[in-house]
């Protein structure tokens, strides 16, 4: 890898880990926020998973993870299926709608190190099931199944309470389209985050529900982004409420999935600035 490319990746991770949970319209950076390494972001985001008092990425069960498995040479389509923790953290997730739509192949969060997630949440449906709880969903007065691990269920409940305070935002997330489903992403060997009970989709109103494959796009090709999605003020408030609690939104991906929210505190929220 070239020296410049290494510097670029390091800068991306630094920007990622230095983000605060400030609203997206506030363009002022937190000058006092520490710049943390990718491994330190992971440790802070999932403290109950990691063994304490060690600089290495070792789980409480004794499983060791290498942050950099030297996969930089892989083509992007191969890296999607074989991502390590370094590539998982390499693309910074920028919360809010203030900036332009994501550029080609900018999909922060789509690169996931699957062995990390199976260790984090469960490697089989039965293992995942053991950690599911019923989360009150205030916008419709019903409940959603979600993983209790790593504070995910509590975070989802807080999002629901925040969105229920306003009739319009509550209406946008009144119709969940699924949270827990053990499945692989279509056409890939990768497990969906829904398999781990750490993601939720919604049936959005006003034609705001858009998915890149529904638009006839391919993984390797450029995909025209539906810019009208980012112009909806109510959706902006919905997304901000999720991001505030450590969820990423699939509408921040070039391969967009605007109905999708997944719990990823290592990429967004206050975990890396505590």
N, C-alpha and C positions, 0 to 999 in steps of 0.2 A: 504494500500500500504506500502511496506517495505521502511525503511529509504534509503537503497541503490538505490531502484528504483526511489524514489523521487529525489535523488541527480542526477541520470542519466538523468532524464527528464529536470531538471534545467540546467544541463550542456549542453544538446542538444539545449535548447532554447538560452542559452547564446552564444554558438558557432554560431547559426543561426543569431542572432541579431548583432553579432560583425563582420560579413562579410563585406568586402569592395567590390567595383566594379573593383578591379584590375584584369588584365588578368589572366587566369587560370594558365599560365606557370610561373607566379611570385609566388614563394612559400613563400615569406616573408609576415608575418602578419603585419597589421597596428597597431603598439603598442599604437597609440594615439586614436584608435577607441573606443568609449564608449561601455560598455556592457549594453544593454537595456533589460528590461523585455519584455515578449511577448505582453502584452497590449500596451506598449509604441511603440513597433515595428508597431503594427497595426495602432496606432494613427498617426505615422509619415508616414506610407505608403499610408494612405487614408485621408489626412487632410481635404479635402472638405466634407467628410461624417460625421465626428464627431463634436459634439457640442464643442465649445472652452471653455477653462478655467475650465475644470473639469478633475479629475483623473479617474472618472468612464467611462466605455465604453457606452456612450450615444450618439445616433445619433442627428443630427440637428433637426430631426423631433420628437425627444423625446423618441425614442425606446431605451430601455436599454438592454445591452448584458452582460451575465455572462461569464467571461473568462473560468472559471473552473466549469463545471456542474457535476463533480464527476462521470465521465464515465470510469475511469481507469479499472473498473472491467469487462467491456465488451470485448467479443472476437473480434478479429480484423475484421472479416467479418461483425459483427453487428456494430462495430464502424464506418466502412465506411459509413453506412447508417444513423448513428446518431451522427456524430462527433460534438464536441464542439470546441470552439476557441483554447483551450489548446491543444487538440489533433491535430488540424490543424497546430499548430506551433511547435509541439514536435520533428518532424524529420528534422534535418538540411539539407538544400539543398546545395550541394557542386558544384559550377559552374566549367565548363571546363572538360577536358578529362584526366587530369593528374593522377587521382587516378584510382583504379580498378573499374570494373562495379559494380553497386549497389548490395548489399547483399540481401538475401531473405527477402521479405516484406519491404524493404526500398524504400518507394514510397513518397518522400517528395512533398506534394502538392495534392496528391490524396485524403487525408483526408480533407474534406471541410465541414464547418458548413453551411449547406444550408440556414438557416434563415438569416445568415449574408449576403450571396450573393444575396438573393432575395431582402433584404433591400438595398443593395449596388447598384444593377443594375436594379431591377424590378421583381415583382412577377408574371407578366403576359406577354404574347407576346406584348401586346399593350404598357405596361409600358417600356419594353426594347426598343421597336421601337422608342419611343419618344426621346431616347438618342443616336440613331445611327447617324453617319455621314459618309460621303464618304471620304476615305483616299487615297490619291495618292500613288500608289505602283510603285516606280521607277524601280524595276527590269524588269517589263514588260510594263511600260507606261500606265497601266490601273488603276483601283481603287478597293478598298476593303471596304465593310461596316464594321464598328467597333464602339464600344461604345466610346463616347467622355468623359465619366465620369472618374474621378481620373487620368486624363492625359493619358489614354490608347491610344487614337487615335494619339495623338502627338508622343507618344513613338513608335508606330508602324511605323509612317511615317519616323521617324529618323532611325529606323532599315533598312527600305527600301532604304533610301538614302545611308546609309553606305554600304549595300550589292551591290548596283548598281555600285559602284566604281570599282569593279573587275568583269571581264566577267564570271569567273568560279562561284563565289558566286552568282552572279545574275542569272545564269542559274539554280542553285539548287532551287531557290525560284520563278522561273518564272511562275510556274503553281500552283496557289492556288487550294486546294481541298475543300475549304469551310471555312467560318468564322462564320457567324450568322445562327443558326438553332435552333429553340425552340424544344428541344427533351430531353428525359431521356436517361441515359446510359443504353444500352441494358441489360435486365434482372435485373434492379435495380429500386428503386424509386427515384434515385438521378438525378437532372438536370445536364446536361453537361454544362461546362463553355461556350460552343458554344451558349447555350440558352441565355446567357447574352451578347453576342457580344463581349466577351473578350478573344477569342481564335481563332487561325487560323491553318489550316493544309496545307501541301504542298505535291505534288506528287514528291518525291525525285528520282533522277536518280540512275542508277547503283545498283538497288536492295537494296537501303538503307532504303526504307520504310518498317518498320517491326512493327507488332502489336502482343501483347502477345496472344490474342485469335486466331489470324490467325495461330499461331504456335501450337494450340491444348492445350494450358496451361489452368489451372483452377485457380480461385481466391485463393483457399486454398493450392494449391500445389506449389512446387518449379518450376521455369520456367527458362530453360537455356537461358542465355542472348546472343544475337547475337554480339559477341565481334568485328566482322569485322566492325560494324557500327562506333565504337569508333576509328578506325584506319584510317578513311578517313580524310585527312587534310583539304579539302575544307569544309566538314560538320563541322569540328571543328571551322572554322572561322565563319560559319553561326550561329552556336549555340552561340559562344562568342558574336556576334553582338546583338542577342536577349537578352542574359543574361545581357549585359551591360545596357539595357534599362528596366530591371525589368520583363522580361519574363522568365518563366521556360520552360524547354524542357522535353517532355515525355520520351526521351531516358535516363534520369537520374532516371528512375523508374525501379525497379525489374520487375514490370508489365509494360513493355516497350511499348511506343507508339511514335516511332521515327519521325513521320510526324507532331507531335502536339506541338504547342507552345501556352502558355496562360499567360496572364498578371497577375503577382502575386508579386507586389513590396514588400510585407511583407516577402517574402522568398529569394529574390535575388535582387541585385542592390544596389544603394547608399542610399535607404530610411532610413535604420536603422543606418547609420553612419553620417547623416547630423547634 
